[in-house]
Amino acid sequence: MSRKLSAGMKRTVIDTGGTNRPVHLYEPADFAAAHRAGNLAARTLDFITAHVREGISTAELDRLIDTFMRDHGGVPATLGYKGYPASSCISINEVVNHGIPSEKRRLREGDTLNIDVTVILDGWYGDTSRMFHVGSKIPVKRALLTERTFESMWAGINAVRPGATMGDIGAAIQAVAEENRKGRSFSVVRDFVGHGVGREFHEPPEVRHYGKPGQGLVLEPGMIFTIEPMINAGTWQVRILDDGWTTVTKDREPSAQFEHMLGVTEEGYEIFTLSPAGFDKPPYGVP
């Protein structure tokens, strides 16, 4: 789940590039606990992959996700969070994020969707999301958007190292998303950001998915946060629907998102939410 851009323990630094609040610097033992939580979140998405098919309701997907988490010792972090009514966020086509699962909305051939899950395991949060394609007849624009969003996320991840800045991450993401390839470029959503995560769902720092190299908070070993760019086929502008959660593109063009949770190490980074099944991006090769 993304965090709305805000106005404003042990070792900490100040999030000078965003919230101006302390950023927790976690210890190696904490990384192990965060990895266990992240692994369960990733396994949850691995599990649900085979169920993402034409005709299933998003509410049924949500029930399956909830059951899997609980059967494996976790609980869904989103359920009841600030009144959110479900155990996952399922955002289809023009929905940017925080799509609420519904009995009425059934998946259709050609849909593209993001499933975002956060699990609490032994007091630690694991947060990740992936894109999914329904069927094999995916419109070209949506397929290209999914691919570019995946590349954008990895560009941001590969910018992570001690001494780099949040601006380096955002600039790397933005450069890939906005690159004009064969007359097509995409845009980066500004209204939502990645976030620190560990023993709380949303912690400092803010992780903007756009920016300028060299600017913002300097990364230090021990930081744990998400990188989760939301990339739109049209304008970057969005609006939130009357339910107070579902965010859609202002021009109703499609949107896509991938998310990993990672920690900054002495050498670079450690990703906590890699798919044990190797399901990195669609198509996933599941019948």
C-alpha positions in Angstrom: 0.0 0.0 0.0 1.4 3.4 -1.0 1.6 6.3 1.4 -0.1 9.6 0.5 2.6 12.3 0.1 2.8 14.0 3.5 3.4 17.7 4.4 5.5 16.9 7.0 14.1 3.7 18.9 17.6 3.0 18.2 19.9 4.7 15.7 18.2 7.3 13.5 18.8 10.1 11.0 16.4 12.8 10.0 14.4 12.5 6.8 15.6 15.9 5.5 14.2 15.3 2.0 10.6 14.5 3.0 9.0 14.1 6.4 11.7 15.8 8.6 11.0 12.9 11.0 13.6 10.4 12.3 14.4 7.5 10.0 15.1 4.2 11.9 18.4 2.5 11.1 17.8 -1.2 11.7 20.4 -3.8 12.8 21.3 -7.0 11.0 19.0 -9.1 13.2 16.2 -6.7 12.2 16.9 -7.4 8.6 16.4 -11.1 9.2 13.0 -10.5 10.7 12.0 -8.1 7.9 13.2 -10.7 5.4 10.9 -13.3 6.9 7.9 -10.9 6.7 8.8 -9.9 3.2 9.2 -13.5 2.1 5.6 -14.3 3.3 4.3 -11.3 1.4 6.1 -12.5 -1.7 4.8 -16.1 -1.2 1.3 -14.7 -0.9 1.6 -13.2 -4.4 3.1 -16.5 -5.7 0.1 -18.3 -4.3 -2.5 -16.0 -5.8 -1.0 -16.1 -9.3 -2.7 -19.3 -10.3 -6.1 -17.8 -9.3 -5.8 -14.6 -11.4 -8.0 -15.7 -14.3 -11.0 -14.5 -16.2 -14.3 -14.7 -14.3 -13.0 -14.6 -10.7 -14.1 -11.7 -8.5 -11.6 -9.5 -6.9 -13.4 -10.2 -3.6 -12.6 -13.9 -4.0 -9.0 -13.1 -4.7 -8.9 -11.1 -1.5 -10.4 -13.9 0.6 -7.8 -16.3 -0.8 -5.1 -13.9 0.1 -6.4 -13.4 3.6 -6.6 -17.2 4.2 -3.1 -17.8 2.9 -1.6 -15.2 5.2 -3.3 -16.5 8.3 -2.6 -20.1 7.4 1.1 -19.2 7.4 1.2 -17.3 10.7 0.6 -13.8 9.4 -2.2 -11.3 9.4 -3.1 -8.8 6.7 -1.9 -5.3 7.6 -4.4 -3.5 5.3 -7.6 -4.9 6.8 -9.0 -2.2 9.1 -6.0 0.1 8.5 -7.5 3.6 8.7 -10.8 2.0 7.9 -9.6 0.1 4.8 -12.1 -2.8 4.3 -10.0 -5.6 2.7 -6.9 -7.7 3.1 -5.3 -6.5 -0.2 -5.5 -3.8 -2.7 -6.4 -4.9 -6.3 -6.1 -2.1 -8.8 -7.3 -2.8 -12.4 -6.5 -0.9 -15.6 -7.0 2.8 -14.9 -6.9 2.3 -11.1 -3.6 3.6 -9.8 -3.6 2.1 -6.3 -5.8 1.2 -3.3 -8.5 -0.5 -5.4 -11.0 -2.1 -3.0 -11.8 -5.8 -3.8 -15.5 -6.3 -4.9 -17.9 -9.1 -5.4 -19.2 -7.3 -8.5 -15.9 -6.8 -10.2 -14.9 -9.9 -12.1 -11.7 -10.2 -14.1 -12.0 -9.9 -17.8 -9.8 -11.0 -20.7 -7.3 -8.2 -21.4 -7.4 -6.7 -17.9 -4.1 -5.6 -16.3 -4.0 -5.4 -12.5 -1.8 -4.7 -9.6 -2.2 -6.8 -6.4 -0.6 -5.1 -3.4 -0.2 -7.1 -0.2 1.2 -6.3 3.2 1.5 -8.9 5.9 2.4 -8.7 9.6 4.5 -11.6 10.8 5.9 -11.6 14.4 5.5 -7.8 14.6 7.2 -7.1 11.3 5.6 -5.8 8.1 6.3 -7.2 4.7 5.0 -5.1 1.7 5.1 -5.9 -2.0 3.0 -5.7 -5.2 3.1 -7.1 -8.7 1.3 -6.6 -12.0 -0.9 -9.4 -13.5 -2.4 -9.9 -16.9 -5.7 -11.7 -17.5 -5.6 -13.9 -20.5 -3.3 -13.6 -23.5 -5.0 -10.7 -25.4 -3.5 -7.8 -23.6 -3.7 -4.4 -25.4 -0.3 -3.3 -26.6 -0.3 -0.1 -24.6 -1.0 -1.9 -21.3 1.7 -4.6 -22.0 4.3 -2.0 -22.8 3.3 0.0 -19.7 3.7 -3.1 -17.5 7.2 -3.7 -19.0 8.3 -0.1 -18.6 7.1 0.1 -15.0 9.0 -3.1 -14.1 12.1 -1.5 -15.7 11.5 1.7 -13.8 11.3 0.0 -10.4 14.6 -1.9 -11.1 16.3 1.3 -12.2 15.4 2.8 -8.8 16.5 -0.3 -6.9 19.8 -0.4 -8.7 20.5 3.2 -7.6 20.4 2.2 -3.9 23.7 2.2 -2.1 25.2 4.0 0.9 26.0 7.6 0.0 23.4 7.7 -2.8 20.4 10.0 -2.3 16.7 9.6 -2.6 16.9 12.0 -5.6 19.2 9.4 -7.3 16.4 6.8 -6.9 13.7 9.1 -8.2 15.7 10.3 -11.1 16.6 6.8 -12.2 12.9 5.8 -12.1 11.8 8.9 -13.9 14.4 8.6 -16.7 13.3 5.2 -17.6 9.5 5.9 -17.4 9.7 9.1 -19.4 12.1 7.9 -22.0 10.6 8.2 -25.5 10.8 4.8 -27.2 9.3 4.5 -30.7 7.1 7.5 -30.0 5.8 6.3 -26.6 6.7 7.6 -23.2 5.0 7.4 -19.8 4.5 9.5 -16.7 5.3 9.1 -13.0 2.6 9.6 -10.4 3.6 12.4 -8.0 0.8 12.1 -5.4 2.0 8.9 -3.8 5.4 7.7 -2.6 7.2 4.7 -1.3 7.9 4.6 2.4 9.9 3.3 5.3 8.6 0.0 6.7 9.6 -2.3 9.5 7.9 -2.5 12.8 5.4 0.0 11.5 3.4 -0.1 8.3 4.5 3.4 7.2 7.6 5.0 8.6 10.0 7.7 7.3 11.6 8.1 4.8 9.4 9.1 1.9 10.6 7.6 -1.4 9.6 9.8 -4.3 9.6 8.1 -7.7 10.8 11.3 -9.4 13.6 13.7 -8.6 17.0 15.1 -9.3 20.3 13.3 -8.8 22.2 14.2 -5.7 19.2 15.7 -3.9 17.3 14.6 -0.9 18.1 12.2 2.0 21.5 10.5 1.9 21.1 6.7 2.2 22.8 4.9 5.1 23.0 1.2 6.0 20.1 0.0 8.1 17.4 1.9 6.2 14.4 -0.2 5.1 11.9 1.1 2.6 9.7 0.3 -0.4 10.3 1.4 -4.0 6.9 1.2 -5.7 6.6 3.5 -8.8 3.1 4.1 -10.2 3.5 4.8 -13.9 0.7 6.1 -16.1 0.2 5.8 -19.8 -1.2 9.3 -20.0 -0.9 12.2 -17.5 0.6 11.7 -14.1 -2.4 13.4 -12.5 -4.8 11.3 -10.5 -8.0 11.6 -8.5 -9.4 9.7 -5.5 -12.9 8.3 -5.9 -15.8 8.9 -3.4 -14.9 5.8 -1.4 -11.9 7.7 -0.1 -9.4 5.0 -1.3 -9.6 4.1 -4.9 -7.3 6.3 -7.0 -7.7 6.5 -10.7 -5.8 8.3 -13.5 -7.4 11.7 -14.2 -7.6 10.9 -18.0 -8.6 7.3 -17.4 -5.6 6.0 -19.2 -4.1 2.8 -17.8 -1.7 2.7 -14.9 0.8 0.1 -13.6 2.9 -0.5 -10.5 5.5 -2.9 -9.1 6.8 -2.8 -5.5 9.7 -4.3 -3.6 10.7 -3.8 0.0 14.5 -3.6 0.6 17.2 -2.6 3.0 20.3 -0.6 2.5 23.5 -2.6 3.3 27.1 -1.7 3.6 27.6 -2.9 0.0 24.3 -1.9 -1.6 20.9 -3.3 -0.9 19.0 -6.5 0.1 15.6 -7.2 -1.3 13.2 -8.8 1.1 10.3 -9.5 -1.3 11.7 -11.5 -4.2 9.4 -14.2 -5.5 10.5 -17.7 -4.4 8.8 -19.0 -7.5 10.6 -16.7 -9.8 7.4 -14.8 -10.7 8.9 -11.4 -11.4 6.6 -10.0 -14.1 3.8 -11.3 -16.3 3.3 -13.6 -18.0 4.1 -16.0 -15.1 3.7 -19.3 -16.9 1.0 -20.6 -14.6 -1.9 -22.5 -16.3 
